[in-house]
Amino acid sequence: MRQIVLDTETTGIDPNEGHRIIEIGCVELIERQLTGRHYHVYINPDRDVEAEAIAVHGITNEYLADKPRFHEIAQEFLEFIDGAELVIHNAAFDVGFIDAEFARIKPLRKVADHCTVFDTLAFARRKHPGQKNSLDALCKRYGVDNRNRELHGALLDAEILADVFLLLTGGQTALSLDASGEEEGGQATRRLPSNRPPLAVVRASSEEVEAHEAFLDLVEKAAGSSVWRTAEIQP
């Protein structure tokens, strides 16, 4: 299964008032493992970024002046997300902005025509009712390192959300966003490459099997039964 963890930054909070996307950040998961592929772009919105928004993400009008317009990156962005499940925190916000951007160009496209969507905020609210479920709150709850998140940023938030999503939904997660960083114990963590060879399977020898069976005989003699022999063996 291919999933794209996605976040955006915008000029304001409502696309119906003409606010635009100024940054898109995506990271790719395949079979719930980070692949190392990502998509990241800043976009010139052809309008001013509100001061309140700049205070959140720090992206200024001057910085965006020489960046491409959405219609210039729309096709490559669509090709990156096409056919995937989008994992988004508060999906209605980001999808609303993306659909509004697509509506400005031809042919008309909508996210729902190309992707399914998993909303981590809605899922977290069902799993943790009555608790704070912002991305920062979930990082604290699940022990995800977000110390570099002084300001919001689409790619950084997508990377953090990927780790939160894997923990929130009960799957495996990478140990660190920064392979050069250190955990609290002082030991650096390292991502394993996605193309690493599978681990070798070492099977017990006949002598080891016989010794194990002899040990189980002793267990049954002392306890009357052995869980290893009574438990159903799964294929």
Backbone as CSV, one residue per row, in Angstrom:
resi,resn,N_x,N_y,N_z,CA_x,CA_y,CA_z,C_x,C_y,C_z
1,MET,0.855,-1.204,0.000,0.000,0.000,0.000,0.881,1.241,0.000
2,ARG,0.574,2.195,-0.864,1.341,3.436,-0.943,0.559,4.551,-0.256
3,GLN,1.229,5.203,0.698,0.623,6.307,1.426,1.538,7.525,1.324
4,ILE,0.938,8.684,1.215,1.671,9.940,1.164,1.236,10.784,2.358
5,VAL,2.177,11.065,3.254,1.901,11.934,4.392,2.124,13.365,3.917
6,LEU,1.108,14.204,4.060,1.101,15.513,3.401,0.765,16.626,4.380
7,ASP,1.411,17.776,4.161,1.060,18.978,4.906,1.237,20.182,3.989
8,THR,0.493,21.241,4.258,0.613,22.484,3.500,0.758,23.654,4.449
9,GLU,1.321,24.740,3.948,1.266,26.039,4.612,0.572,26.998,3.655
10,THR,-0.118,27.991,4.202,-0.989,28.837,3.392,-0.859,30.310,3.780
11,THR,-1.488,31.168,2.970,-1.466,32.608,3.246,-2.449,32.994,4.344
12,GLY,-3.405,32.144,4.641,-4.441,32.416,5.638,-5.221,31.148,5.887
13,ILE,-6.405,31.276,6.454,-7.108,30.075,6.897,-8.287,29.655,6.027
14,ASP,-8.690,30.458,5.044,-9.915,30.138,4.306,-9.707,30.311,2.804
15,PRO,-9.712,29.211,2.044,-9.554,29.331,0.591,-10.731,30.049,-0.069
16,ASN,-11.896,30.049,0.571,-13.056,30.746,0.010,-12.895,32.265,0.059
17,GLU,-11.924,32.738,0.838,-11.617,34.160,0.886,-10.396,34.498,0.033
18,GLY,-10.023,33.571,-0.839,-8.914,33.820,-1.756,-7.540,33.471,-1.227
19,HIS,-7.474,32.819,-0.073,-6.171,32.437,0.449,-5.611,31.261,-0.355
20,ARG,-4.279,31.201,-0.403,-3.603,30.276,-1.310,-2.581,29.414,-0.562
21,ILE,-2.191,28.314,-1.192,-1.115,27.463,-0.689,0.230,28.109,-1.026
22,ILE,1.154,28.088,-0.056,2.496,28.612,-0.312,3.593,27.558,-0.118
23,GLU,3.245,26.421,0.470,4.231,25.345,0.647,3.507,24.014,0.708
24,ILE,4.080,23.008,0.053,3.577,21.634,0.121,4.749,20.739,0.509
25,GLY,4.516,19.866,1.476,5.522,18.885,1.876,4.899,17.503,1.959
26,CYS,5.539,16.517,1.354,5.021,15.145,1.339,6.164,14.163,1.577
27,VAL,5.885,13.085,2.317,6.821,11.968,2.428,6.075,10.688,2.085
28,GLU,6.789,9.741,1.505,6.177,8.516,0.987,6.375,7.353,1.946
29,LEU,5.298,6.598,2.149,5.323,5.323,2.863,4.854,4.228,1.908
30,ILE,5.551,3.114,1.898,5.076,1.942,1.181,5.074,0.776,2.156
31,GLU,3.921,0.145,2.290,3.736,-0.926,3.283,4.181,-0.445,4.665
32,ARG,3.803,0.811,4.980,4.039,1.413,6.297,5.526,1.581,6.611
33,GLN,6.343,1.715,5.602,7.754,2.009,5.807,8.142,3.248,5.004
34,LEU,8.910,4.140,5.620,9.405,5.316,4.925,10.359,4.883,3.817
35,THR,10.152,5.419,2.634,10.995,5.037,1.494,12.150,6.003,1.263
36,GLY,12.097,7.191,1.861,13.097,8.213,1.595,12.700,9.165,0.480
37,ARG,11.639,8.834,-0.281,11.155,9.739,-1.332,10.274,10.813,-0.707
38,HIS,10.408,12.032,-1.205,9.571,13.117,-0.715,9.318,14.110,-1.841
39,TYR,8.326,14.952,-1.615,8.017,16.049,-2.539,7.895,17.314,-1.709
40,HIS,8.604,18.365,-2.139,8.598,19.600,-1.362,8.740,20.777,-2.305
41,VAL,7.869,21.782,-2.141,7.919,22.950,-3.008,7.338,24.155,-2.281
42,TYR,7.942,25.339,-2.539,7.356,26.610,-2.133,6.664,27.215,-3.352
43,ILE,5.583,27.959,-3.118,4.734,28.445,-4.217,4.454,29.929,-4.036
44,ASN,4.580,30.673,-5.124,4.211,32.084,-5.137,2.682,32.175,-5.227
45,PRO,2.025,32.769,-4.215,0.555,32.781,-4.203,-0.072,33.949,-4.965
46,ASP,0.746,34.840,-5.471,0.225,36.034,-6.149,-0.709,36.842,-5.254
47,ARG,-0.422,36.861,-3.977,-1.142,37.690,-3.020,-0.300,37.755,-1.754
48,ASP,-0.628,38.677,-0.858,0.126,38.812,0.382,-0.192,37.681,1.355
49,VAL,0.833,37.296,2.101,0.650,36.357,3.208,0.258,37.166,4.437
50,GLU,-0.781,36.742,5.123,-1.228,37.477,6.302,-0.175,37.428,7.408
51,ALA,-0.087,38.517,8.181,0.897,38.597,9.259,0.706,37.471,10.268
52,GLU,-0.555,37.115,10.548,-0.823,36.032,11.498,-0.275,34.707,10.982
53,ALA,-0.358,34.491,9.663,0.165,33.253,9.082,1.688,33.239,9.123
54,ILE,2.317,34.377,8.840,3.782,34.450,8.897,4.274,34.130,10.302
55,ALA,3.520,34.568,11.312,3.903,34.280,12.696,3.891,32.788,12.990
56,VAL,3.073,32.026,12.246,2.980,30.578,12.440,4.091,29.846,11.703
57,HIS,4.291,30.181,10.407,5.251,29.406,9.607,6.512,30.152,9.200
58,GLY,6.531,31.463,9.361,7.740,32.218,9.082,8.050,32.428,7.612
59,ILE,7.130,32.125,6.713,7.363,32.256,5.268,6.869,33.630,4.818
60,THR,7.779,34.454,4.339,7.451,35.842,4.027,7.113,36.039,2.556
61,ASN,6.484,37.174,2.263,6.180,37.526,0.880,7.453,37.654,0.044
62,GLU,8.500,38.229,0.637,9.761,38.418,-0.080,10.372,37.065,-0.463
63,TYR,10.289,36.096,0.429,10.858,34.779,0.150,10.130,34.093,-1.005
64,LEU,8.834,34.330,-1.129,8.023,33.633,-2.136,8.036,34.326,-3.499
65,ALA,8.630,35.497,-3.581,8.514,36.311,-4.795,9.030,35.601,-6.044
66,ASP,10.092,34.792,-5.939,10.661,34.140,-7.120,10.296,32.664,-7.232
67,LYS,9.317,32.226,-6.442,8.932,30.812,-6.453,7.894,30.555,-7.550
68,PRO,7.757,29.314,-8.016,6.793,29.007,-9.079,5.355,29.174,-8.612
69,ARG,4.445,29.397,-9.575,3.013,29.413,-9.282,2.489,27.981,-9.214
70,PHE,1.297,27.839,-8.603,0.746,26.489,-8.445,0.557,25.797,-9.793
71,HIS,0.091,26.511,-10.801,-0.167,25.857,-12.087,1.119,25.310,-12.713
72,GLU,2.266,25.852,-12.297,3.537,25.374,-12.837,3.987,24.066,-12.191
73,ILE,3.527,23.798,-10.979,3.953,22.560,-10.281,2.810,21.553,-10.154
74,ALA,1.608,21.922,-10.632,0.417,21.096,-10.408,0.576,19.684,-10.943
75,GLN,1.132,19.525,-12.147,1.227,18.200,-12.757,2.198,17.302,-12.002
76,GLU,3.373,17.831,-11.632,4.340,16.994,-10.919,3.828,16.640,-9.517
77,PHE,3.114,17.564,-8.897,2.512,17.282,-7.595,1.462,16.196,-7.716
78,LEU,0.598,16.317,-8.724,-0.444,15.307,-8.924,0.159,13.941,-9.207
79,GLU,1.218,13.899,-10.000,1.867,12.617,-10.315,2.451,11.984,-9.060
80,PHE,2.919,12.797,-8.116,3.498,12.236,-6.894,2.433,11.632,-5.988
81,ILE,1.265,12.260,-5.912,0.229,11.764,-4.982,-0.757,10.808,-5.646
82,ASP,-0.796,10.750,-6.961,-1.841,10.007,-7.676,-1.894,8.547,-7.248
83,GLY,-3.088,8.072,-6.886,-3.303,6.678,-6.533,-2.967,6.322,-5.105
84,ALA,-2.413,7.255,-4.341,-2.011,6.971,-2.965,-3.127,7.310,-1.985
85,GLU,-2.984,6.814,-0.762,-3.806,7.286,0.340,-3.061,8.450,0.980
86,LEU,-3.701,9.611,1.047,-3.094,10.769,1.681,-3.338,10.710,3.183
87,VAL,-2.279,10.871,3.959,-2.370,10.916,5.415,-2.160,12.373,5.819
88,ILE,-3.202,12.989,6.388,-3.186,14.420,6.662,-3.781,14.675,8.046
89,HIS,-3.199,15.612,8.775,-3.753,16.007,10.072,-4.691,17.180,9.849
90,ASN,-5.967,16.975,10.149,-7.039,17.936,9.831,-7.172,18.035,8.312
91,ALA,-7.556,16.924,7.720,-7.534,16.782,6.259,-8.440,17.780,5.553
92,ALA,-9.559,18.153,6.143,-10.480,19.070,5.471,-9.796,20.380,5.118
93,PHE,-8.895,20.847,5.968,-8.186,22.105,5.717,-7.298,21.977,4.477
94,ASP,-6.405,20.994,4.472,-5.448,20.861,3.360,-6.139,20.483,2.055
95,VAL,-7.075,19.532,2.114,-7.776,19.122,0.903,-8.584,20.276,0.338
96,GLY,-9.207,21.076,1.206,-9.957,22.241,0.739,-9.073,23.212,-0.023
97,PHE,-7.876,23.443,0.473,-6.946,24.346,-0.210,-6.448,23.737,-1.521
98,ILE,-6.123,22.437,-1.514,-5.632,21.797,-2.742,-6.710,21.812,-3.815
99,ASP,-7.937,21.479,-3.441,-9.030,21.488,-4.420,-9.264,22.904,-4.956
100,ALA,-9.119,23.906,-4.099,-9.290,25.284,-4.554,-8.206,25.676,-5.551
101,GLU,-6.983,25.187,-5.343,-5.902,25.467,-6.287,-6.152,24.748,-7.621
102,PHE,-6.573,23.488,-7.562,-6.860,22.751,-8.793,-8.013,23.400,-9.562
103,ALA,-8.971,23.992,-8.835,-10.138,24.601,-9.485,-9.750,25.814,-10.332
104,ARG,-8.578,26.380,-10.072,-8.144,27.559,-10.816,-7.488,27.217,-12.155
105,ILE,-7.203,25.933,-12.383,-6.509,25.543,-13.609,-7.314,24.482,-14.348
106,LYS,-6.970,24.261,-15.603,-7.647,23.270,-16.436,-6.696,22.112,-16.718
107,PRO,-7.222,20.867,-16.827,-8.618,20.484,-16.582,-8.931,20.480,-15.087
108,LEU,-10.201,20.560,-14.755,-10.634,20.580,-13.365,-10.308,19.245,-12.705
109,ARG,-9.657,19.290,-11.559,-9.311,18.085,-10.803,-9.732,18.275,-9.357
110,LYS,-9.944,17.142,-8.662,-10.203,17.164,-7.226,-9.396,16.046,-6.593
111,VAL,-8.980,16.238,-5.357,-8.200,15.224,-4.651,-8.935,13.890,-4.639
112,ALA,-10.238,13.924,-4.396,-11.023,12.685,-4.286,-11.028,11.874,-5.574
113,ASP,-10.729,12.517,-6.710,-10.688,11.788,-7.977,-9.402,10.976,-8.137
114,HIS,-8.405,11.257,-7.305,-7.098,10.633,-7.482,-6.589,9.909,-6.237
115,CYS,-7.114,10.246,-5.070,-6.574,9.723,-3.812,-7.692,9.439,-2.816
116,THR,-7.424,8.521,-1.896,-8.237,8.422,-0.693,-7.513,9.219,0.399
117,VAL,-8.221,9.502,1.489,-7.655,10.362,2.525,-7.854,9.726,3.893
118,PHE,-6.792,9.721,4.697,-6.854,9.290,6.092,-6.566,10.512,6.952
119,ASP,-7.551,10.907,7.775,-7.411,12.095,8.620,-6.928,11.673,10.006
120,THR,-5.664,11.976,10.325,-5.118,11.569,11.616,-5.778,12.317,12.771
121,LEU,-6.265,13.541,12.537,-6.946,14.271,13.609,-8.251,13.582,13.964
122,ALA,-9.042,13.212,12.962,-10.310,12.518,13.229,-10.053,11.174,13.915
123,PHE,-9.024,10.464,13.467,-8.700,9.167,14.071,-8.258,9.348,15.517
124,ALA,-7.407,10.365,15.768,-6.924,10.607,17.129,-8.067,10.993,18.060
125,ARG,-9.028,11.761,17.557,-10.166,12.147,18.404,-11.009,10.947,18.787
126,ARG,-11.128,9.968,17.886,-11.863,8.742,18.238,-11.066,7.891,19.229
127,LYS,-9.761,7.862,19.057,-8.917,7.029,19.919,-8.672,7.672,21.278
128,HIS,-8.606,9.005,21.321,-8.323,9.728,22.559,-9.392,10.797,22.799
129,PRO,-10.633,10.402,23.000,-11.705,11.395,23.166,-11.475,12.266,24.392
130,GLY,-11.790,13.549,24.234,-11.675,14.468,25.347,-10.271,14.940,25.638
131,GLN,-9.292,14.542,24.810,-7.906,14.955,25.016,-7.461,15.877,23.888
132,LYS,-6.357,16.589,24.106,-5.776,17.406,23.056,-5.192,16.488,21.980
133,ASN,-5.485,16.778,20.729,-5.016,15.923,19.647,-4.343,16.721,18.529
134,SER,-3.777,17.887,18.891,-2.950,18.610,17.925,-1.722,17.768,17.620
135,LEU,-0.999,18.132,16.562,0.206,17.381,16.229,1.224,17.453,17.360
136,ASP,1.383,18.628,17.977,2.308,18.747,19.102,1.877,17.873,20.277
137,ALA,0.566,17.836,20.547,0.068,17.009,21.653,0.304,15.533,21.384
138,LEU,0.111,15.106,20.141,0.348,13.701,19.794,1.828,13.360,19.852
139,CYS,2.691,14.301,19.463,4.131,14.066,19.590,4.496,13.800,21.045
140,LYS,3.962,14.605,21.939,4.243,14.430,23.363,3.686,13.105,23.859
141,ARG,2.469,12.753,23.426,1.832,11.522,23.893,2.578,10.280,23.426
142,TYR,3.098,10.318,22.204,3.736,9.135,21.626,5.262,9.204,21.626
143,GLY,5.814,10.249,22.235,7.263,10.316,22.371,7.995,10.599,21.073
144,VAL,7.362,11.340,20.161,8.007,11.700,18.893,8.757,13.019,19.083
145,ASP,10.013,13.034,18.679,10.864,14.204,18.856,10.461,15.309,17.885
146,ASN,9.965,16.426,18.421,9.627,17.577,17.568,10.349,18.828,18.041
147,ARG,11.561,18.632,18.567,12.317,19.768,19.103,12.702,20.767,18.020
148,ASN,12.774,20.334,16.751,13.134,21.251,15.670,11.943,22.053,15.152
149,ARG,10.766,21.866,15.765,9.552,22.481,15.250,9.266,23.806,15.960
150,GLU,10.174,24.769,15.840,9.919,26.088,16.409,8.852,26.817,15.596
151,LEU,8.880,26.657,14.278,7.850,27.179,13.387,7.277,26.015,12.587
152,HIS,6.044,26.186,12.115,5.460,25.179,11.244,6.188,25.199,9.900
153,GLY,6.365,24.026,9.318,6.918,23.898,7.977,6.337,22.643,7.373
154,ALA,5.929,22.695,6.105,5.169,21.592,5.529,5.955,20.289,5.500
155,LEU,7.223,20.328,5.059,7.982,19.081,4.967,8.325,18.541,6.343
156,LEU,8.782,19.398,7.251,9.088,18.952,8.611,7.851,18.389,9.284
157,ASP,6.710,19.071,9.142,5.479,18.580,9.764,5.040,17.261,9.150
158,ALA,5.255,17.074,7.844,4.906,15.801,7.211,5.791,14.681,7.747
159,GLU,7.081,14.954,7.949,7.986,13.936,8.494,7.589,13.563,9.919
160,ILE,7.258,14.589,10.727,6.827,14.324,12.103,5.513,13.555,12.103
161,LEU,4.576,13.968,11.247,3.278,13.299,11.181,3.417,11.845,10.756
162,ALA,4.378,11.547,9.891,4.583,10.160,9.474,4.900,9.278,10.678
163,ASP,5.801,9.749,11.555,6.130,8.964,12.750,4.936,8.873,13.696
164,VAL,4.213,9.983,13.865,3.028,9.966,14.724,1.984,9.008,14.165
165,PHE,1.755,9.053,12.861,0.755,8.200,12.227,1.051,6.719,12.459
166,LEU,2.306,6.318,12.299,2.654,4.912,12.471,2.438,4.460,13.912
167,LEU,2.740,5.311,14.864,2.499,4.979,16.270,1.014,5.042,16.608
168,LEU,0.336,6.054,16.117,-1.093,6.242,16.391,-1.914,5.065,15.900
169,THR,-1.537,4.501,14.771,-2.293,3.395,14.182,-1.707,2.039,14.540
170,GLY,-0.770,2.033,15.478,-0.305,0.763,16.030,0.745,0.054,15.225
171,GLY,1.399,0.740,14.291,2.424,0.083,13.483,3.804,0.534,13.868
172,GLN,4.786,0.048,13.110,6.164,0.394,13.388,6.455,1.812,12.931
173,THR,7.486,2.401,13.508,7.892,3.748,13.130,9.390,3.860,13.154
174,ALA,9.928,4.808,12.445,11.349,5.082,12.520,11.673,5.617,13.903
175,LEU,12.902,5.416,14.358,13.286,5.844,15.694,13.596,7.320,15.772
176,SER,13.980,7.925,14.662,14.391,9.318,14.703,14.177,9.960,13.361
177,LEU,13.832,11.257,13.379,13.733,12.004,12.133,15.098,12.429,11.640
178,ASP,16.058,12.536,12.528,17.379,13.023,12.178,18.392,11.953,12.491
179,ALA,18.947,11.335,11.441,19.874,10.231,11.641,21.137,10.683,12.350
180,SER,21.444,11.981,12.329,22.643,12.468,12.979,22.383,12.921,14.413
181,GLY,21.078,12.960,14.799,20.717,13.427,16.132,20.932,12.360,17.168
182,GLU,20.715,12.720,18.430,20.885,11.784,19.526,19.606,11.720,20.323
183,GLU,19.315,10.540,20.845,18.178,10.360,21.727,18.579,10.766,23.141
184,GLU,17.618,10.720,24.069,17.884,11.165,25.420,19.002,10.372,26.071
185,GLY,19.130,9.109,25.737,20.176,8.285,26.317,21.546,8.581,25.751
186,GLY,21.633,9.480,24.756,22.921,9.864,24.224,23.388,9.013,23.068
187,GLN,22.594,8.062,22.624,22.993,7.176,21.535,22.251,7.557,20.267
188,ALA,22.991,7.809,19.207,22.371,8.197,17.943,21.602,7.031,17.341
189,THR,20.484,7.324,16.708,19.720,6.302,16.014,19.967,6.415,14.525
190,ARG,19.723,5.342,13.802,20.032,5.296,12.378,18.914,4.603,11.644
191,ARG,18.412,5.222,10.584,17.402,4.583,9.750,18.054,3.471,8.939
192,LEU,17.391,2.341,8.847,17.863,1.267,7.973,17.402,1.551,6.555
193,PRO,18.225,1.252,5.560,17.818,1.508,4.174,16.639,0.638,3.778
194,SER,15.729,1.177,2.961,14.538,0.439,2.564,14.859,-0.750,1.669
195,ASN,16.022,-0.736,1.005,16.381,-1.819,0.089,17.330,-2.832,0.726
196,ARG,17.396,-2.831,2.058,18.291,-3.768,2.716,17.835,-5.206,2.469
197,PRO,18.760,-6.188,2.409,18.361,-7.580,2.180,17.591,-8.128,3.376
198,PRO,16.707,-9.098,3.151,15.950,-9.665,4.276,16.866,-10.398,5.244
199,LEU,16.453,-10.444,6.510,17.233,-11.150,7.522,17.223,-12.656,7.250
200,ALA,18.354,-13.290,7.533,18.455,-14.736,7.346,17.628,-15.451,8.416
201,VAL,16.977,-16.543,8.045,16.204,-17.365,8.974,17.068,-18.550,9.398
202,VAL,17.361,-18.621,10.691,18.189,-19.710,11.223,17.267,-20.701,11.919
203,ARG,17.202,-21.899,11.394,16.318,-22.923,11.944,17.083,-23.823,12.918
204,ALA,16.351,-24.347,13.900,16.957,-25.233,14.892,17.427,-26.525,14.243
205,SER,18.559,-27.036,14.725,19.065,-28.323,14.232,18.250,-29.453,14.853
206,SER,18.417,-30.652,14.335,17.689,-31.810,14.891,18.071,-32.048,16.344
207,GLU,19.368,-31.822,16.678,19.807,-31.999,18.065,19.141,-30.976,18.980
208,GLU,18.999,-29.729,18.494,18.354,-28.693,19.295,16.872,-28.977,19.483
209,VAL,16.206,-29.507,18.451,14.802,-29.869,18.559,14.625,-30.976,19.586
210,GLU,15.497,-31.984,19.550,15.409,-33.096,20.516,15.612,-32.584,21.942
211,ALA,16.582,-31.664,22.128,16.831,-31.115,23.465,15.621,-30.318,23.946
212,HIS,14.973,-29.588,23.030,13.789,-28.819,23.384,12.648,-29.742,23.799
213,GLU,12.446,-30.809,23.047,11.375,-31.747,23.379,11.630,-32.406,24.721
214,ALA,12.891,-32.723,24.999,13.220,-33.329,26.293,12.921,-32.362,27.433
215,PHE,13.202,-31.084,27.207,12.902,-30.073,28.223,11.396,-29.965,28.446
216,LEU,10.601,-30.013,27.353,9.155,-29.954,27.495,8.611,-31.167,28.243
217,ASP,9.237,-32.332,28.047,8.834,-33.528,28.810,8.986,-33.278,30.307
218,LEU,10.105,-32.608,30.692,10.330,-32.308,32.107,9.299,-31.308,32.626
219,VAL,8.951,-30.317,31.778,7.954,-29.321,32.170,6.612,-29.990,32.412
220,GLU,6.208,-30.886,31.501,4.916,-31.565,31.645,4.899,-32.496,32.856
221,LYS,6.026,-33.101,33.139,6.098,-34.000,34.298,5.930,-33.214,35.594
222,ALA,6.488,-31.971,35.610,6.419,-31.159,36.822,5.106,-30.400,36.937
223,ALA,4.592,-29.909,35.806,3.426,-29.020,35.846,2.150,-29.665,35.329
224,GLY,2.246,-30.793,34.687,1.066,-31.466,34.172,0.738,-31.128,32.735
225,SER,1.231,-29.994,32.242,0.995,-29.598,30.853,2.053,-28.585,30.438
226,SER,2.153,-28.362,29.144,3.103,-27.399,28.605,2.383,-26.504,27.605
227,VAL,2.466,-25.179,27.816,1.771,-24.251,26.933,2.306,-24.343,25.510
228,TRP,3.591,-24.711,25.359,4.162,-24.796,24.019,3.530,-25.924,23.207
229,ARG,3.057,-26.959,23.894,2.441,-28.078,23.185,0.936,-27.955,23.079
230,THR,0.324,-27.173,23.987,-1.144,-27.039,23.948,-1.581,-25.866,23.096
231,ALA,-0.722,-24.872,22.929,-1.088,-23.690,22.143,-1.224,-24.066,20.669
232,GLU,-2.202,-23.439,20.004,-2.383,-23.675,18.585,-1.228,-23.044,17.812
233,ILE,-0.628,-23.772,16.921,0.491,-23.280,16.125,-0.070,-22.581,14.901
234,GLN,0.298,-21.301,14.728,-0.177,-20.541,13.596,0.731,-20.803,12.389
235,PRO,0.144,-20.913,11.201,0.969,-21.130,10.013,1.839,-19.917,9.731
